[in-house]
Amino acid sequence: MADKFYTHALWRVKPGREGEFIEAWKALGAIFAKLPGSGQGTLIQSVSDPALFYSFGPWNSLEAIEAMRSDPASQNGIHKLRDLCDEAMPGTYRVAGEVGM
């Protein structure tokens, strides 16, 4: 199996800033969509804790993720998200296993 790579982040949004965070995340997604190697991003929000979000998305390679992380527009968008949060934990991951559904 060829390696598959994802970015994934936990976001703890400041109270009352959830809508603003969602819009900033969508704006960052538009920036990512212009970069080579990006895939469709997903943002999920906890039903029981509306301030808690997770985002994730596939990338074609580690090099594509590294290029995104060094891109000034991407960094600006990520900085805007972090400013709306009390906690932010982004990371880079590879697929370790898959099961059919």
N, C-alpha and C positions, 0 to 999 in steps of 0.2 A: 504494500500500500504506500503510495506517495504521500509525503507529509502534506497536511492541510494546516493552514495557520489562521488564527483568529485574534482580533483584539476583543477584550472584554473589560468592562469596568463596573464597579459599584459606585453609585452616587447617592449620597445622603443630602437631599436638597434642604436649604433653609426654609423654615415654615412660611407658607404663603407664597413661595416663589415657584411652585410646581409648574404652572402654566408658562411662565417665562423660561423655565428650564427646558420644557418640551420644545418651545420655539427655537431656542438657542441650539438644542441638539439637532433639530431639523436643518438649521442653517449650516451646522458643521457637516451634516450628511451631504449637503449640496457641494461643499468644498471637497469632501472625500470622493464624491462621484466623479469629479474631474481628474482625479489622480489615477495613474495606471495601476492595475492590480487590485483595485478595490471591488468589493461585492456589496450586496444589499445589507444594510445595517438594520438592527432591530433594537427597539427600546421597550422595556417592560417596566411596569409600575406595580408595586405591591398593593394588593387589595386591602390588606389589613393595616398597612403602614404607608399611606400615600406619599410620604417624603422619601421613600426608598425606591430607587430605580436601578436597573441593570441594563447595560447596553452591550451588544456584541455584533460582530460582523466578520465575514471571511475576507481573506486577502490571498492573492496568488502566491506570495513568497514572503520570506522574512525581509528581503531587500525592499519590497513594496511597503512594508510596515515601517522600516527604517527611513525610507524616503518620505513617507507621510509624517513621521515624527520630526523630521528636519525641515519640513515645508513651513514657511512663515505663516501662510494663511491658516494652515491646520493648527499650528501652535496658538495663534490668536483665538481661533474658535474654541480650542480646548481650555484656554485661559478664561474665556467668558463663562464656560460651563463651571469651572472650578470656583469662580467668584460667586456663583449662585449656590454653592454647596458648603456644608459644614464638614463633609468628608468626601474624598474622591480617591478611588483606588483603581486606576487603569493598569492594564497589563497585556502582555503578548503570550499567546498560548498555541500549542499544537494539539491536534487531535490524537488522543491516546487510544481510543477504541470507539467502535460504533456498533449498534444493534439495529436490526430491522424492526419497523413498526407497521 
